[in-house]
Amino acid sequence: MSYYLGIDLGGTRIKIGLSDDYQLIEIQNVKASREKGFQYNMKIIVEAAVGMCSENEISQYDINSIGFAFPGLVNSKAKKVIATNAKYNDAVGFDWDKWAKENFGAAIYLENDARMACIGEWRHGAGVPYTDLIVITLGTGIGTAVVMDNKLLKGKHFQAGNLGGHFSVNYDGRLCTCGNRGCVEAEASTVVLKQLVSNHPDFSTSKLVNLEEISFNNLFELADHDKVALDVRNQCLDIWSAAVISYIHAFDSEAVILVGGIMNSKDVILPYIEEKVNELAWTPWGKVAILSADLNDSAGVIGALHMAQKI
Ligand SMILES: [Zn+2]
């Protein structure tokens, strides 16, 4: 029997999955400590994965191969992190083969985290019926990955399809961490949500003032009774819709799959974006399917396990 590890490293949590040739055995969540740097979190991952192996009466050296989802630009051929955006900057130059061999005696496949989520949904989730799709991860920031003609899009520099969060929706907009202006991520994401809300002229009268933390989940909850929450929610939905339409025009997608905790509000998000896409996207061939993920926040780890089994 062969065993596989799938690892999805996020800014606040790490997901680790263990499978054999036939089935998923277990997925565990571990807290990430982004502020302590990349090397520290890699040690946490080894400890947690070794613990999972022993709980399942497997030696860590029984692991055949590992799929690893990393939050940054990745050259999957050379197994290198190309660039990060203020997250785990010390991962550039890391020797992934050495790490996998030393700790597990295993081979490793490294990929960008949105691409791994895309592989998860495409092969095992809502994307199964499609050959051309885009997966959008709405987390702290916004990640995207694309399948075109039944192939994962990578491009010459391994960034094709990955920078959907940095499509500009406002040329004169907010400065983004990437250096561009008016990126989707800089205009409508968790990173800027607090600013969006507090800039609203009626903010002082809003119920949001009393909240310790403003998240999209509580923004969506309050929107039915609170003008500021409703305005900011609709502004974000309009920005995401504009971005989705640009992705469809760029990648000729037949399906758009949205991933993330925010999809708790899919009953509002999906019909809103669908209506805008039906009205404004140029798709003479027919209608684009606007879907929420089947695997949701496990899409990345399932994608990583899928790729581990392909090595
Ligand atoms: Zn940007």
Residues whose N, C-alpha, C, O or C-beta is under 5 A from the ligand:
A	BS01	ZN	G165 H166 C176 T177 C178 N180 C183
